[in-house]
Amino acid sequence: MLKIRQAKTEDISSLARVHVQSWHETYTGLMPQHVLDGITVEAREAQWQRTLSSQRMQVFVAELNGEVVGFTSFTARDSEDFGELSTLYVLKAHHRQEIGVKLWDAVLGFLKTHNIKKLVLWVLESNPTRGFYEHLGGIFLEQKTETIQDADIVEVRYSFDLN
């Protein structure tokens, strides 16, 4: 049974594991291998520890039969009237099971209850999941090139009207 819930500190190891595995599943061939090789469970555990303890970011996990198989993280900027999606990952073995959509719906539900009217996100230009965001109504805003460990990565920004 699938359950979408807010992440807890007990989820840190699972978040790190899913994060690293998802990066390898998603970005192999799209990012230089040395960048992917530098993504470790230990480093992600430290990142998730900081993220969950800071409480500046909201994090939801998708738990299937007691196992975390996906997650999303985002910020809600009340003062700026918009939210920004940082991550939305689902393990490849669980794609096409509506888990990503349910995580997306949890984000939108949270933002709407906090009167946030707009959501933005950045996604790798060459990422095939861009179609997911376009299908959900994302409007292309711009693109930028970012350097990650000496590799130029092109990202595109989408906006969603939540009215």
Secondary structure per residue as TSV (DSSP state, phi and psi in degrees):
chain	resnum	aa	ss	phi	psi
A	1	M	-	360.0	135.5
A	2	L	E	-87.6	135.7
A	3	K	E	-133.6	126.8
A	4	I	E	-103.0	126.2
A	5	R	E	-150.3	164.3
A	6	Q	E	-68.5	143.0
A	7	A	-	-71.2	150.1
A	8	K	-	-122.9	165.9
A	9	T	G	-60.3	-26.7
A	10	E	G	-66.7	-13.7
A	11	D	G	-90.3	-2.7
A	12	I	H	-55.4	-47.4
A	13	S	H	-63.2	-41.2
A	14	S	H	-67.0	-42.3
A	15	L	H	-58.9	-46.0
A	16	A	H	-62.8	-44.3
A	17	R	H	-62.0	-48.1
A	18	V	H	-65.9	-38.4
A	19	H	H	-60.4	-51.3
A	20	V	H	-64.9	-46.9
A	21	Q	H	-61.9	-41.5
A	22	S	H	-64.7	-40.2
A	23	W	H	-59.8	-45.5
A	24	H	H	-65.4	-42.0
A	25	E	H	-66.9	-36.6
A	26	T	H	-86.8	-42.6
A	27	Y	H	-103.3	-3.1
A	28	T	B	-61.5	125.7
A	29	G	T	89.4	-15.8
A	30	L	T	-102.7	-24.3
A	31	M	B	-125.4	153.4
A	32	P	-	-57.5	141.7
A	33	Q	H	-60.1	-34.6
A	34	H	H	-64.4	-28.4
A	35	V	H	-68.2	-46.8
A	36	L	H	-65.1	-38.1
A	37	D	H	-64.5	-23.6
A	38	G	T	-82.3	-5.8
A	39	I	-	-88.7	112.4
A	40	T	-	-119.5	155.4
A	41	V	H	-61.8	-40.9
A	42	E	H	-62.0	-44.1
A	43	A	H	-65.8	-40.2
A	44	R	H	-68.7	-34.6
A	45	E	H	-60.6	-43.4
A	46	A	H	-63.9	-40.6
A	47	Q	H	-62.4	-47.0
A	48	W	H	-67.8	-32.3
A	49	Q	H	-60.9	-46.6
A	50	R	H	-64.6	-43.6
A	51	T	H	-61.8	-49.3
A	52	L	H	-70.1	-31.7
A	53	S	H	-78.8	-24.0
A	54	S	H	-75.5	-29.3
A	55	Q	-	60.7	18.0
A	56	R	S	-84.3	-21.0
A	57	M	S	-117.1	141.8
A	58	Q	E	-90.9	139.8
A	59	V	E	-135.6	127.6
A	60	F	E	-116.8	144.6
A	61	V	E	-115.4	152.0
A	62	A	E	-105.3	116.6
A	63	E	E	-111.7	120.7
A	64	L	E	-114.4	116.1
A	65	N	T	51.3	42.3
A	66	G	T	86.4	-2.3
A	67	E	E	-115.7	132.3
A	68	V	E	-72.2	122.6
A	69	V	E	-120.8	-1.5
A	70	G	E	-170.5	168.0
A	71	F	E	-161.6	165.5
A	72	T	E	-144.1	148.7
A	73	S	E	-137.7	146.5
A	74	F	E	-161.3	160.9
A	75	T	E	-114.3	151.3
A	76	A	E	-122.0	111.8
A	77	R	E	-100.3	89.0
A	78	D	G	-55.5	-41.2
A	79	S	G	-66.5	-26.1
A	80	E	G	-105.8	-1.3
A	81	D	T	62.9	29.5
A	82	F	E	-149.1	160.0
A	83	G	E	-113.8	156.7
A	84	E	E	-129.7	122.0
A	85	L	E	-80.1	125.5
A	86	S	E	-95.4	-42.4
A	87	T	E	-144.3	151.4
A	88	L	E	-156.5	103.8
A	89	Y	E	-128.6	140.0
A	90	V	E	-133.3	133.9
A	91	L	-	-55.7	141.0
A	92	K	G	-55.5	-35.8
A	93	A	G	-62.6	-15.3
A	94	H	G	-115.2	13.1
A	95	H	T	-66.4	158.1
A	96	R	T	62.6	28.7
A	97	Q	S	-119.6	14.7
A	98	E	S	69.8	11.0
A	99	I	H	-68.1	-43.1
A	100	G	H	-60.0	-40.3
A	101	V	H	-65.6	-40.0
A	102	K	H	-67.8	-37.6
A	103	L	H	-64.1	-44.0
A	104	W	H	-57.5	-46.3
A	105	D	H	-61.5	-36.3
A	106	A	H	-64.4	-41.1
A	107	V	H	-61.8	-50.8
A	108	L	H	-60.8	-40.9
A	109	G	H	-60.6	-44.8
A	110	F	H	-61.6	-48.7
A	111	L	H	-62.0	-42.3
A	112	K	H	-65.4	-37.9
A	113	T	H	-69.2	-17.2
A	114	H	T	-104.3	18.6
A	115	N	T	56.1	32.3
A	116	I	-	-86.0	128.1
A	117	K	-	-103.3	-6.4
A	118	K	E	-147.4	144.8
A	119	L	E	-128.1	136.7
A	120	V	E	-125.4	157.7
A	121	L	E	-157.0	156.8
A	122	W	E	-111.7	140.7
A	123	V	E	-140.6	146.5
A	124	L	E	-57.7	129.2
A	125	E	T	-55.2	-38.9
A	126	S	T	-88.0	3.9
A	127	N	-	-73.2	121.8
A	128	P	T	-63.0	-17.9
A	129	T	T	-75.9	-1.8
A	130	R	H	-54.2	-34.9
A	131	G	H	-59.0	-32.7
A	132	F	H	-58.8	-48.0
A	133	Y	H	-70.9	-35.7
A	134	E	H	-66.7	-40.4
A	135	H	H	-61.8	-32.7
A	136	L	T	-81.3	0.1
A	137	G	T	101.0	13.7
A	138	G	-	-62.8	136.6
A	139	I	E	-106.3	122.9
A	140	F	E	-63.1	130.5
A	141	L	E	-109.1	-48.1
A	142	E	E	-167.2	174.3
A	143	Q	E	-135.7	157.8
A	144	K	E	-146.7	159.7
A	145	T	E	-111.3	128.1
A	146	E	E	-119.4	144.8
A	147	T	E	-102.8	122.8
A	148	I	E	-122.1	113.4
A	149	Q	T	48.5	53.9
A	150	D	T	67.9	12.6
A	151	A	E	-113.3	129.1
A	152	D	E	-81.8	124.6
A	153	I	E	-119.3	126.4
A	154	V	E	-96.0	127.3
A	155	E	E	-120.8	153.3
A	156	V	E	-120.8	149.7
A	157	R	E	-111.1	134.2
A	158	Y	E	-117.7	152.5
A	159	S	E	-126.0	145.4
A	160	F	E	-129.8	128.8
A	161	D	E	-87.2	122.4
A	162	L	-	-97.3	7.2
A	163	N	-	-69.6	360.0
